[in-house]
């Protein structure tokens, strides 16, 4: 015996749970328009862009991260993340990337009027740290980066 909503029920022509409520038509196709996503124009994605930041950027070290910061003339700050296999397995690397993207999304644009390209390299200690420590470290390095960019602009 099959439960309602399974493949057999769908083949008989009955509507699935989303179709019955009409929510399928209300979900936007453009996922970047949602406020909780990390849009493509905010990402550093190409090898050459990473290379530019690595060559000309300023390094800032923290307890759980290394930041490479480079001022840009673009319309908004962008983020790139470098987590090699040395950091950990795929699960650990992806978790670190999600945490970094969310912290950048929450902190990034409001904290600075200057647009920058930021490449973050997580450290292994991040895997065993408490979330509050991670956020505190990210925030302190971010503030140092913003201060340093402001000092370069003045001087």
KEVEXMAR-290729 format. One record per residue: z, y, x of N, C-alpha, C in turn. Coordinates in nm, 2 decimals, decimal comma. Example, Ala and Ser with C-alpha at 12.3 -4.5 7.8 and 13.67 -1.06 7.14 Angstrom:
BEGIN
{n_w: 0,78	n_v: -0,57	n_u: 1,32	ca_w: 0,78	ca_v: -0,45	ca_u: 1,23	c_w: 0,78	c_v: -0,33	c_u: 1,32}
{n_w: 0,71	n_v: -0,22	n_u: 1,28	ca_w: 0,71	ca_v: -0,11	ca_u: 1,37	c_w: 0,79	c_v: 0,00	c_u: 1,29}
***
This chain:
BEGIN
{n_w: 0,00	n_v: -0,12	n_u: 0,08	ca_w: 0,00	ca_v: 0,00	ca_u: 0,00	c_w: 0,00	c_v: 0,12	c_u: 0,09}
{n_w: -0,09	n_v: 0,22	n_u: 0,06	ca_w: -0,10	ca_v: 0,34	ca_u: 0,13	c_w: -0,03	c_v: 0,45	c_u: 0,07}
{n_w: 0,03	n_v: 0,54	n_u: 0,15	ca_w: 0,09	ca_v: 0,66	ca_u: 0,10	c_w: -0,01	c_v: 0,77	c_u: 0,06}
{n_w: 0,03	n_v: 0,86	n_u: -0,03	ca_w: -0,06	ca_v: 0,97	ca_u: -0,07	c_w: -0,08	c_v: 1,06	c_u: 0,05}
{n_w: -0,21	n_v: 1,11	n_u: 0,07	ca_w: -0,24	ca_v: 1,20	ca_u: 0,18	c_w: -0,29	c_v: 1,13	c_u: 0,30}
{n_w: -0,30	n_v: 1,00	n_u: 0,30	ca_w: -0,35	ca_v: 0,92	ca_u: 0,41	c_w: -0,50	c_v: 0,92	c_u: 0,40}
{n_w: -0,57	n_v: 0,85	n_u: 0,49	ca_w: -0,71	ca_v: 0,84	ca_u: 0,50	c_w: -0,77	c_v: 0,78	c_u: 0,37}
{n_w: -0,71	n_v: 0,68	n_u: 0,31	ca_w: -0,76	ca_v: 0,62	ca_u: 0,19	c_w: -0,76	c_v: 0,73	c_u: 0,07}
{n_w: -0,65	n_v: 0,80	n_u: 0,07	ca_w: -0,64	ca_v: 0,90	ca_u: -0,04	c_w: -0,74	c_v: 1,01	c_u: -0,02}
{n_w: -0,77	n_v: 1,05	n_u: 0,11	ca_w: -0,87	ca_v: 1,15	ca_u: 0,14	c_w: -1,01	c_v: 1,11	c_u: 0,10}
{n_w: -1,04	n_v: 0,98	n_u: 0,12	ca_w: -1,17	ca_v: 0,92	ca_u: 0,09	c_w: -1,19	c_v: 0,92	c_u: -0,06}
{n_w: -1,09	n_v: 0,91	n_u: -0,14	ca_w: -1,10	ca_v: 0,91	ca_u: -0,28	c_w: -1,13	c_v: 1,05	c_u: -0,34}
{n_w: -1,12	n_v: 1,15	n_u: -0,25	ca_w: -1,16	ca_v: 1,29	ca_u: -0,30	c_w: -1,03	c_v: 1,37	c_u: -0,33}
{n_w: -0,91	n_v: 1,32	n_u: -0,31	ca_w: -0,80	ca_v: 1,40	ca_u: -0,34	c_w: -0,78	c_v: 1,50	c_u: -0,23}
{n_w: -0,72	n_v: 1,61	n_u: -0,26	ca_w: -0,70	ca_v: 1,72	ca_u: -0,16	c_w: -0,58	c_v: 1,69	c_u: -0,07}
{n_w: -0,58	n_v: 1,73	n_u: 0,05	ca_w: -0,47	ca_v: 1,72	ca_u: 0,14	c_w: -0,37	c_v: 1,82	c_u: 0,11}
{n_w: -0,25	n_v: 1,82	n_u: 0,18	ca_w: -0,14	ca_v: 1,91	ca_u: 0,15	c_w: -0,18	c_v: 2,06	c_u: 0,18}
{n_w: -0,26	n_v: 2,08	n_u: 0,28	ca_w: -0,30	ca_v: 2,22	ca_u: 0,31	c_w: -0,40	c_v: 2,27	c_u: 0,21}
{n_w: -0,49	n_v: 2,19	n_u: 0,17	ca_w: -0,59	ca_v: 2,23	ca_u: 0,07	c_w: -0,53	c_v: 2,25	c_u: -0,07}
{n_w: -0,43	n_v: 2,18	n_u: -0,10	ca_w: -0,37	ca_v: 2,19	ca_u: -0,23	c_w: -0,30	c_v: 2,33	c_u: -0,25}
{n_w: -0,24	n_v: 2,37	n_u: -0,13	ca_w: -0,17	ca_v: 2,50	ca_u: -0,14	c_w: -0,26	c_v: 2,62	c_u: -0,11}
{n_w: -0,38	n_v: 2,59	n_u: -0,06	ca_w: -0,47	ca_v: 2,70	ca_u: -0,03	c_w: -0,45	c_v: 2,77	c_u: 0,10}
{n_w: -0,37	n_v: 2,71	n_u: 0,19	ca_w: -0,34	ca_v: 2,77	ca_u: 0,32	c_w: -0,45	c_v: 2,76	c_u: 0,42}
{n_w: -0,54	n_v: 2,67	n_u: 0,41	ca_w: -0,64	ca_v: 2,65	ca_u: 0,51	c_w: -0,73	c_v: 2,77	c_u: 0,51}
{n_w: -0,76	n_v: 2,84	n_u: 0,40	ca_w: -0,84	ca_v: 2,96	ca_u: 0,41	c_w: -0,77	c_v: 3,08	c_u: 0,46}
{n_w: -0,64	n_v: 3,08	n_u: 0,46	ca_w: -0,56	ca_v: 3,20	ca_u: 0,51	c_w: -0,54	c_v: 3,20	c_u: 0,65}
{n_w: -0,56	n_v: 3,09	n_u: 0,73	ca_w: -0,54	ca_v: 3,08	ca_u: 0,87	c_w: -0,66	c_v: 3,15	c_u: 0,94}
{n_w: -0,63	n_v: 3,25	n_u: 1,02	ca_w: -0,75	ca_v: 3,32	ca_u: 1,09	c_w: -0,81	c_v: 3,24	c_u: 1,19}
{n_w: -0,94	n_v: 3,25	n_u: 1,21	ca_w: -1,01	ca_v: 3,18	ca_u: 1,31	c_w: -0,99	c_v: 3,23	c_u: 1,45}
{n_w: -0,97	n_v: 3,36	n_u: 1,46	ca_w: -0,94	ca_v: 3,43	ca_u: 1,58	c_w: -0,79	c_v: 3,42	c_u: 1,62}
{n_w: -0,76	n_v: 3,32	n_u: 1,70	ca_w: -0,62	ca_v: 3,29	ca_u: 1,74	c_w: -0,56	c_v: 3,41	c_u: 1,82}
{n_w: -0,64	n_v: 3,49	n_u: 1,89	ca_w: -0,59	ca_v: 3,60	ca_u: 1,97	c_w: -0,53	c_v: 3,71	c_u: 1,88}
{n_w: -0,57	n_v: 3,71	n_u: 1,76	ca_w: -0,52	ca_v: 3,82	ca_u: 1,67	c_w: -0,37	c_v: 3,80	c_u: 1,63}
{n_w: -0,32	n_v: 3,68	n_u: 1,65	ca_w: -0,18	ca_v: 3,65	ca_u: 1,62	c_w: -0,09	c_v: 3,72	c_u: 1,72}
{n_w: 0,02	n_v: 3,77	n_u: 1,68	ca_w: 0,11	ca_v: 3,84	ca_u: 1,77	c_w: 0,18	c_v: 3,75	c_u: 1,87}
{n_w: 0,19	n_v: 3,62	n_u: 1,85	ca_w: 0,27	ca_v: 3,53	ca_u: 1,93	c_w: 0,18	c_v: 3,46	c_u: 2,03}
{n_w: 0,05	n_v: 3,49	n_u: 2,04	ca_w: -0,04	ca_v: 3,43	ca_u: 2,14	c_w: -0,05	c_v: 3,51	c_u: 2,26}
{n_w: -0,11	n_v: 3,45	n_u: 2,37	ca_w: -0,13	ca_v: 3,52	ca_u: 2,49	c_w: -0,28	c_v: 3,54	c_u: 2,51}
{n_w: -0,33	n_v: 3,65	n_u: 2,48	ca_w: -0,48	ca_v: 3,67	ca_u: 2,47	c_w: -0,55	c_v: 3,66	c_u: 2,61}
{n_w: -0,68	n_v: 3,62	n_u: 2,60	ca_w: -0,75	ca_v: 3,60	ca_u: 2,73	c_w: -0,76	c_v: 3,73	c_u: 2,81}
{n_w: -0,77	n_v: 3,84	n_u: 2,75	ca_w: -0,79	ca_v: 3,96	ca_u: 2,83	c_w: -0,66	c_v: 4,00	c_u: 2,91}
{n_w: -0,55	n_v: 3,93	n_u: 2,88	ca_w: -0,42	ca_v: 3,95	ca_u: 2,95	c_w: -0,40	c_v: 3,84	c_u: 3,06}
{n_w: -0,50	n_v: 3,76	n_u: 3,09	ca_w: -0,49	ca_v: 3,65	ca_u: 3,18	c_w: -0,58	c_v: 3,67	c_u: 3,31}
{n_w: -0,53	n_v: 3,63	n_u: 3,42	ca_w: -0,61	ca_v: 3,62	ca_u: 3,54	c_w: -0,66	c_v: 3,48	c_u: 3,54}
{n_w: -0,79	n_v: 3,46	n_u: 3,54	ca_w: -0,84	ca_v: 3,33	ca_u: 3,52	c_w: -0,94	c_v: 3,28	c_u: 3,63}
{n_w: -1,01	n_v: 3,37	n_u: 3,69	ca_w: -1,11	ca_v: 3,33	ca_u: 3,79	c_w: -1,05	c_v: 3,33	c_u: 3,93}
{n_w: -1,11	n_v: 3,24	n_u: 4,01	ca_w: -1,06	ca_v: 3,22	ca_u: 4,15	c_w: -1,07	c_v: 3,35	c_u: 4,23}
{n_w: -1,17	n_v: 3,43	n_u: 4,21	ca_w: -1,19	ca_v: 3,55	ca_u: 4,29	c_w: -1,08	c_v: 3,66	c_u: 4,25}
{n_w: -1,04	n_v: 3,66	n_u: 4,12	ca_w: -0,93	ca_v: 3,75	ca_u: 4,08	c_w: -0,80	c_v: 3,71	c_u: 4,14}
{n_w: -0,77	n_v: 3,58	n_u: 4,15	ca_w: -0,65	ca_v: 3,53	ca_u: 4,21	c_w: -0,66	c_v: 3,57	c_u: 4,36}
{n_w: -0,77	n_v: 3,55	n_u: 4,43	ca_w: -0,79	ca_v: 3,58	ca_u: 4,57	c_w: -0,76	c_v: 3,73	c_u: 4,60}
{n_w: -0,81	n_v: 3,81	n_u: 4,51	ca_w: -0,79	ca_v: 3,96	ca_u: 4,53	c_w: -0,64	c_v: 3,99	c_u: 4,53}
{n_w: -0,57	n_v: 3,93	n_u: 4,43	ca_w: -0,42	ca_v: 3,96	ca_u: 4,42	c_w: -0,35	c_v: 3,90	c_u: 4,54}
{n_w: -0,39	n_v: 3,78	n_u: 4,59	ca_w: -0,33	ca_v: 3,72	ca_u: 4,70	c_w: -0,35	c_v: 3,80	c_u: 4,83}
{n_w: -0,47	n_v: 3,86	n_u: 4,84	ca_w: -0,51	ca_v: 3,93	ca_u: 4,97	c_w: -0,45	c_v: 4,07	c_u: 4,97}
{n_w: -0,45	n_v: 4,14	n_u: 4,85	ca_w: -0,41	ca_v: 4,28	ca_u: 4,85	c_w: -0,28	c_v: 4,31	c_u: 4,78}
{n_w: -0,22	n_v: 4,21	n_u: 4,73	ca_w: -0,10	ca_v: 4,23	ca_u: 4,65	c_w: 0,03	c_v: 4,24	c_u: 4,73}
{n_w: 0,13	n_v: 4,29	n_u: 4,67	ca_w: 0,26	ca_v: 4,30	ca_u: 4,73	c_w: 0,35	c_v: 4,18	c_u: 4,69}
{n_w: 0,41	n_v: 4,11	n_u: 4,78	ca_w: 0,49	ca_v: 4,00	ca_u: 4,75	c_w: 0,64	c_v: 4,04	c_u: 4,72}
{n_w: 0,70	n_v: 3,99	n_u: 4,61	ca_w: 0,84	ca_v: 4,01	ca_u: 4,58	c_w: 0,90	c_v: 3,87	c_u: 4,56}
{n_w: 1,01	n_v: 3,84	n_u: 4,62	ca_w: 1,07	ca_v: 3,71	ca_u: 4,61	c_w: 1,20	c_v: 3,72	c_u: 4,53}
{n_w: 1,22	n_v: 3,62	n_u: 4,45	ca_w: 1,34	ca_v: 3,61	ca_u: 4,37	c_w: 1,39	c_v: 3,47	c_u: 4,38}
{n_w: 1,49	n_v: 3,44	n_u: 4,31	ca_w: 1,56	ca_v: 3,31	ca_u: 4,31	c_w: 1,47	c_v: 3,19	c_u: 4,26}
{n_w: 1,40	n_v: 3,22	n_u: 4,15	ca_w: 1,31	ca_v: 3,12	ca_u: 4,09	c_w: 1,16	c_v: 3,15	c_u: 4,09}
{n_w: 1,12	n_v: 3,27	n_u: 4,14	ca_w: 0,98	ca_v: 3,30	ca_u: 4,14	c_w: 0,95	c_v: 3,38	c_u: 4,26}
{n_w: 0,82	n_v: 3,38	n_u: 4,29	ca_w: 0,76	ca_v: 3,47	ca_u: 4,38	c_w: 0,65	c_v: 3,55	c_u: 4,30}
{n_w: 0,65	n_v: 3,68	n_u: 4,31	ca_w: 0,56	ca_v: 3,77	ca_u: 4,24	c_w: 0,46	c_v: 3,82	c_u: 4,34}
{n_w: 0,33	n_v: 3,83	n_u: 4,31	ca_w: 0,23	ca_v: 3,90	ca_u: 4,38	c_w: 0,18	c_v: 4,01	c_u: 4,29}
{n_w: 0,20	n_v: 4,13	n_u: 4,32	ca_w: 0,17	ca_v: 4,24	ca_u: 4,23	c_w: 0,06	c_v: 4,33	c_u: 4,29}
{n_w: -0,04	n_v: 4,37	n_u: 4,21	ca_w: -0,15	ca_v: 4,45	ca_u: 4,26	c_w: -0,18	c_v: 4,55	c_u: 4,15}
{n_w: -0,18	n_v: 4,68	n_u: 4,17	ca_w: -0,21	ca_v: 4,78	ca_u: 4,07	c_w: -0,36	c_v: 4,77	c_u: 4,04}
{n_w: -0,40	n_v: 4,79	n_u: 3,91	ca_w: -0,54	ca_v: 4,79	ca_u: 3,87	c_w: -0,57	c_v: 4,91	c_u: 3,78}
{n_w: -0,70	n_v: 4,92	n_u: 3,75	ca_w: -0,74	ca_v: 5,03	ca_u: 3,66	c_w: -0,78	c_v: 4,97	c_u: 3,53}
{n_w: -0,75	n_v: 4,85	n_u: 3,50	ca_w: -0,78	ca_v: 4,78	ca_u: 3,37	c_w: -0,70	c_v: 4,84	c_u: 3,26}
{n_w: -0,74	n_v: 4,79	n_u: 3,13	ca_w: -0,67	ca_v: 4,85	ca_u: 3,01	c_w: -0,53	c_v: 4,79	c_u: 2,99}
{n_w: -0,50	n_v: 4,69	n_u: 3,06	ca_w: -0,36	ca_v: 4,63	ca_u: 3,04	c_w: -0,33	c_v: 4,54	c_u: 3,16}
{n_w: -0,20	n_v: 4,52	n_u: 3,17	ca_w: -0,15	ca_v: 4,43	ca_u: 3,28	c_w: -0,20	c_v: 4,28	c_u: 3,25}
{n_w: -0,22	n_v: 4,21	n_u: 3,36	ca_w: -0,27	ca_v: 4,07	ca_u: 3,34	c_w: -0,18	c_v: 3,98	c_u: 3,42}
{n_w: -0,17	n_v: 3,85	n_u: 3,38	ca_w: -0,09	ca_v: 3,75	ca_u: 3,44	c_w: -0,17	c_v: 3,63	c_u: 3,48}
{n_w: -0,13	n_v: 3,59	n_u: 3,60	ca_w: -0,19	ca_v: 3,46	ca_u: 3,65	c_w: -0,07	c_v: 3,38	c_u: 3,70}
{n_w: -0,08	n_v: 3,25	n_u: 3,69	ca_w: 0,03	ca_v: 3,16	ca_u: 3,73	c_w: -0,02	c_v: 3,05	c_u: 3,82}
{n_w: 0,04	n_v: 3,03	n_u: 3,93	ca_w: 0,00	ca_v: 2,93	ca_u: 4,03	c_w: 0,12	c_v: 2,83	c_u: 4,04}
{n_w: 0,10	n_v: 2,71	n_u: 3,98	ca_w: 0,20	ca_v: 2,60	ca_u: 3,99	c_w: 0,13	c_v: 2,48	c_u: 4,04}
{n_w: 0,15	n_v: 2,45	n_u: 4,16	ca_w: 0,08	ca_v: 2,33	ca_u: 4,22	c_w: 0,16	c_v: 2,20	c_u: 4,19}
{n_w: 0,10	n_v: 2,09	n_u: 4,23	ca_w: 0,16	ca_v: 1,96	ca_u: 4,20	c_w: 0,29	c_v: 1,95	c_u: 4,28}
{n_w: 0,30	n_v: 2,03	n_u: 4,39	ca_w: 0,43	ca_v: 2,03	ca_u: 4,47	c_w: 0,55	c_v: 2,07	c_u: 4,38}
{n_w: 0,52	n_v: 2,16	n_u: 4,28	ca_w: 0,62	ca_v: 2,21	ca_u: 4,19	c_w: 0,68	c_v: 2,09	c_u: 4,11}
{n_w: 0,60	n_v: 2,00	n_u: 4,06	ca_w: 0,65	ca_v: 1,89	ca_u: 3,98	c_w: 0,53	c_v: 1,83	c_u: 3,90}
{n_w: 0,56	n_v: 1,74	n_u: 3,81	ca_w: 0,46	ca_v: 1,68	ca_u: 3,73	c_w: 0,40	c_v: 1,77	c_u: 3,63}
{n_w: 0,30	n_v: 1,72	n_u: 3,55	ca_w: 0,24	ca_v: 1,80	ca_u: 3,46	c_w: 0,33	c_v: 1,86	c_u: 3,35}
{n_w: 0,43	n_v: 1,79	n_u: 3,31	ca_w: 0,52	ca_v: 1,83	ca_u: 3,21	c_w: 0,60	c_v: 1,95	c_u: 3,26}
{n_w: 0,65	n_v: 1,94	n_u: 3,38	ca_w: 0,73	ca_v: 2,04	ca_u: 3,44	c_w: 0,65	c_v: 2,17	c_u: 3,47}
{n_w: 0,52	n_v: 2,15	n_u: 3,52	ca_w: 0,44	ca_v: 2,26	ca_u: 3,55	c_w: 0,40	c_v: 2,34	c_u: 3,42}
{n_w: 0,37	n_v: 2,26	n_u: 3,31	ca_w: 0,33	ca_v: 2,33	ca_u: 3,19	c_w: 0,45	c_v: 2,40	c_u: 3,12}
{n_w: 0,57	n_v: 2,34	n_u: 3,13	ca_w: 0,69	ca_v: 2,41	ca_u: 3,08	c_w: 0,72	c_v: 2,54	c_u: 3,15}
{n_w: 0,70	n_v: 2,54	n_u: 3,29	ca_w: 0,72	ca_v: 2,66	ca_u: 3,37	c_w: 0,62	c_v: 2,76	c_u: 3,33}
{n_w: 0,49	n_v: 2,72	n_u: 3,31	ca_w: 0,39	ca_v: 2,82	ca_u: 3,27	c_w: 0,42	c_v: 2,88	c_u: 3,13}
{n_w: 0,47	n_v: 2,80	n_u: 3,04	ca_w: 0,50	ca_v: 2,85	ca_u: 2,90	c_w: 0,61	c_v: 2,95	c_u: 2,91}
{n_w: 0,71	n_v: 2,92	n_u: 2,99	ca_w: 0,83	ca_v: 3,01	ca_u: 3,01	c_w: 0,78	c_v: 3,14	c_u: 3,07}
{n_w: 0,70	n_v: 3,14	n_u: 3,17	ca_w: 0,65	ca_v: 3,26	ca_u: 3,24	c_w: 0,57	c_v: 3,34	c_u: 3,15}
{n_w: 0,47	n_v: 3,28	n_u: 3,08	ca_w: 0,39	ca_v: 3,35	ca_u: 2,99	c_w: 0,47	c_v: 3,42	c_u: 2,88}
{n_w: 0,57	n_v: 3,36	n_u: 2,83	ca_w: 0,66	ca_v: 3,42	ca_u: 2,72	c_w: 0,74	c_v: 3,53	c_u: 2,78}
{n_w: 0,80	n_v: 3,52	n_u: 2,90	ca_w: 0,87	ca_v: 3,63	ca_u: 2,96	c_w: 0,78	c_v: 3,74	c_u: 2,98}
{n_w: 0,66	n_v: 3,72	n_u: 3,03	ca_w: 0,57	ca_v: 3,83	ca_u: 3,06	c_w: 0,53	c_v: 3,90	c_u: 2,93}
{n_w: 0,50	n_v: 3,82	n_u: 2,83	ca_w: 0,47	ca_v: 3,87	ca_u: 2,70	c_w: 0,58	c_v: 3,96	c_u: 2,64}
{n_w: 0,70	n_v: 3,92	n_u: 2,66	ca_w: 0,81	ca_v: 3,99	ca_u: 2,60	c_w: 0,84	c_v: 4,12	c_u: 2,69}
{n_w: 0,83	n_v: 4,10	n_u: 2,82	ca_w: 0,88	ca_v: 4,21	ca_u: 2,91	c_w: 0,76	c_v: 4,30	c_u: 2,95}
{n_w: 0,65	n_v: 4,24	n_u: 2,98	ca_w: 0,54	ca_v: 4,30	ca_u: 3,05	c_w: 0,49	c_v: 4,44	c_u: 3,01}
{n_w: 0,42	n_v: 4,45	n_u: 2,90	ca_w: 0,36	ca_v: 4,58	ca_u: 2,86	c_w: 0,45	c_v: 4,69	c_u: 2,84}
{n_w: 0,56	n_v: 4,67	n_u: 2,78	ca_w: 0,66	ca_v: 4,78	ca_u: 2,75	c_w: 0,73	c_v: 4,83	c_u: 2,87}
{n_w: 0,74	n_v: 4,75	n_u: 2,97	ca_w: 0,83	ca_v: 4,79	ca_u: 3,09	c_w: 0,76	c_v: 4,88	c_u: 3,18}
{n_w: 0,62	n_v: 4,89	n_u: 3,17	ca_w: 0,55	ca_v: 4,97	ca_u: 3,27	c_w: 0,44	c_v: 5,05	c_u: 3,21}
{n_w: 0,42	n_v: 5,17	n_u: 3,25	ca_w: 0,30	ca_v: 5,24	ca_u: 3,20	c_w: 0,18	c_v: 5,22	c_u: 3,30}
{n_w: 0,21	n_v: 5,17	n_u: 3,41	ca_w: 0,11	ca_v: 5,13	ca_u: 3,51	c_w: 0,06	c_v: 4,99	c_u: 3,49}
{n_w: -0,08	n_v: 4,98	n_u: 3,49	ca_w: -0,13	ca_v: 4,84	ca_u: 3,47	c_w: -0,14	c_v: 4,77	c_u: 3,60}
{n_w: -0,10	n_v: 4,65	n_u: 3,60	ca_w: -0,10	ca_v: 4,57	ca_u: 3,72	c_w: -0,15	c_v: 4,43	c_u: 3,70}
{n_w: -0,20	n_v: 4,36	n_u: 3,80	ca_w: -0,23	ca_v: 4,22	ca_u: 3,80	c_w: -0,11	c_v: 4,15	c_u: 3,87}
{n_w: -0,05	n_v: 4,06	n_u: 3,80	ca_w: 0,06	ca_v: 3,99	ca_u: 3,84	c_w: 0,03	c_v: 3,84	c_u: 3,86}
{n_w: 0,06	n_v: 3,78	n_u: 3,97	ca_w: 0,05	ca_v: 3,64	ca_u: 3,99	c_w: 0,19	c_v: 3,59	c_u: 4,02}
{n_w: 0,23	n_v: 3,49	n_u: 3,94	ca_w: 0,37	ca_v: 3,43	ca_u: 3,96	c_w: 0,36	c_v: 3,29	c_u: 4,01}
{n_w: 0,44	n_v: 3,26	n_u: 4,11	ca_w: 0,45	ca_v: 3,13	ca_u: 4,17	c_w: 0,59	c_v: 3,08	c_u: 4,14}
{n_w: 0,61	n_v: 2,98	n_u: 4,05	ca_w: 0,75	ca_v: 2,94	ca_u: 4,02	c_w: 0,80	c_v: 2,85	c_u: 4,14}
{n_w: 0,93	n_v: 2,85	n_u: 4,15	ca_w: 0,99	ca_v: 2,76	ca_u: 4,25	c_w: 1,06	c_v: 2,64	c_u: 4,18}
{n_w: 1,08	n_v: 2,53	n_u: 4,26	ca_w: 1,13	ca_v: 2,41	ca_u: 4,20	c_w: 1,27	c_v: 2,43	c_u: 4,14}
{n_w: 1,35	n_v: 2,53	n_u: 4,19	ca_w: 1,48	ca_v: 2,55	ca_u: 4,13	c_w: 1,48	c_v: 2,59	c_u: 3,99}
{n_w: 1,36	n_v: 2,64	n_u: 3,94	ca_w: 1,34	ca_v: 2,68	ca_u: 3,80	c_w: 1,37	c_v: 2,56	c_u: 3,71}
{n_w: 1,34	n_v: 2,44	n_u: 3,75	ca_w: 1,35	ca_v: 2,32	ca_u: 3,67	c_w: 1,49	c_v: 2,29	c_u: 3,63}
{n_w: 1,59	n_v: 2,32	n_u: 3,71	ca_w: 1,73	ca_v: 2,28	ca_u: 3,68	c_w: 1,81	c_v: 2,40	c_u: 3,64}
{n_w: 1,75	n_v: 2,52	n_u: 3,63	ca_w: 1,82	ca_v: 2,64	ca_u: 3,60	c_w: 1,84	c_v: 2,66	c_u: 3,45}
{n_w: 1,94	n_v: 2,74	n_u: 3,42	ca_w: 1,97	ca_v: 2,77	ca_u: 3,28	c_w: 1,87	c_v: 2,88	c_u: 3,24}
{n_w: 1,83	n_v: 2,88	n_u: 3,11	ca_w: 1,73	ca_v: 2,98	ca_u: 3,06	c_w: 1,78	c_v: 3,12	c_u: 3,09}
{n_w: 1,90	n_v: 3,15	n_u: 3,06	ca_w: 1,95	ca_v: 3,29	ca_u: 3,08	c_w: 1,94	c_v: 3,34	c_u: 3,23}
{n_w: 1,96	n_v: 3,24	n_u: 3,32	ca_w: 1,94	ca_v: 3,28	ca_u: 3,46	c_w: 1,79	c_v: 3,31	c_u: 3,50}
{n_w: 1,71	n_v: 3,23	n_u: 3,44	ca_w: 1,56	ca_v: 3,24	ca_u: 3,46	c_w: 1,51	c_v: 3,38	c_u: 3,41}
{n_w: 1,56	n_v: 3,41	n_u: 3,29	ca_w: 1,52	ca_v: 3,54	ca_u: 3,23	c_w: 1,57	c_v: 3,66	c_u: 3,31}
{n_w: 1,69	n_v: 3,65	n_u: 3,35	ca_w: 1,76	ca_v: 3,75	ca_u: 3,43	c_w: 1,68	c_v: 3,77	c_u: 3,57}
{n_w: 1,65	n_v: 3,66	n_u: 3,63	ca_w: 1,57	ca_v: 3,67	ca_u: 3,76	c_w: 1,43	c_v: 3,73	c_u: 3,74}
{n_w: 1,36	n_v: 3,69	n_u: 3,63	ca_w: 1,23	ca_v: 3,74	ca_u: 3,60	c_w: 1,24	c_v: 3,89	c_u: 3,58}
{n_w: 1,34	n_v: 3,93	n_u: 3,50	ca_w: 1,35	ca_v: 4,07	ca_u: 3,47	c_w: 1,38	c_v: 4,16	c_u: 3,59}
{n_w: 1,47	n_v: 4,10	n_u: 3,68	ca_w: 1,50	ca_v: 4,18	ca_u: 3,80	c_w: 1,38	c_v: 4,20	c_u: 3,89}
{n_w: 1,31	n_v: 4,09	n_u: 3,91	ca_w: 1,19	ca_v: 4,10	ca_u: 4,00	c_w: 1,08	c_v: 4,19	c_u: 3,93}
{n_w: 1,07	n_v: 4,18	n_u: 3,80	ca_w: 0,97	ca_v: 4,27	ca_u: 3,73	c_w: 1,01	c_v: 4,42	c_u: 3,75}
{n_w: 1,14	n_v: 4,45	n_u: 3,74	ca_w: 1,18	ca_v: 4,59	ca_u: 3,75	c_w: 1,15	c_v: 4,63	c_u: 3,90}
{n_w: 1,18	n_v: 4,55	n_u: 4,00	ca_w: 1,15	ca_v: 4,58	ca_u: 4,14	c_w: 1,00	c_v: 4,60	c_u: 4,16}
{n_w: 0,92	n_v: 4,52	n_u: 4,09	ca_w: 0,78	ca_v: 4,54	ca_u: 4,10	c_w: 0,73	c_v: 4,67	c_u: 4,04}
{n_w: 0,78	n_v: 4,70	n_u: 3,93	ca_w: 0,75	ca_v: 4,83	ca_u: 3,86	c_w: 0,79	c_v: 4,95	c_u: 3,95}
{n_w: 0,91	n_v: 4,94	n_u: 4,00	ca_w: 0,96	ca_v: 5,05	ca_u: 4,09	c_w: 0,88	c_v: 5,06	c_u: 4,21}
{n_w: 0,84	n_v: 4,95	n_u: 4,27	ca_w: 0,76	ca_v: 4,96	ca_u: 4,39	c_w: 0,62	c_v: 5,02	c_u: 4,36}
{n_w: 0,56	n_v: 4,98	n_u: 4,25	ca_w: 0,43	ca_v: 5,04	ca_u: 4,21	c_w: 0,45	c_v: 5,19	c_u: 4,19}
{n_w: 0,56	n_v: 5,23	n_u: 4,12	ca_w: 0,58	ca_v: 5,37	ca_u: 4,10	c_w: 0,60	c_v: 5,45	c_u: 4,23}
{n_w: 0,67	n_v: 5,39	n_u: 4,33	ca_w: 0,69	ca_v: 5,45	ca_u: 4,46	c_w: 0,56	c_v: 5,47	c_u: 4,53}
{n_w: 0,47	n_v: 5,37	n_u: 4,52	ca_w: 0,34	ca_v: 5,38	ca_u: 4,59	c_w: 0,25	c_v: 5,48	c_u: 4,53}
{n_w: 0,27	n_v: 5,50	n_u: 4,40	ca_w: 0,19	ca_v: 5,60	ca_u: 4,33	c_w: 0,23	c_v: 5,74	c_u: 4,37}
{n_w: 0,36	n_v: 5,76	n_u: 4,39	ca_w: 0,42	ca_v: 5,89	ca_u: 4,43	c_w: 0,38	c_v: 5,92	c_u: 4,57}
{n_w: 0,39	n_v: 5,82	n_u: 4,66	ca_w: 0,38	ca_v: 5,85	ca_u: 4,80	c_w: 0,25	c_v: 5,83	c_u: 4,86}
***
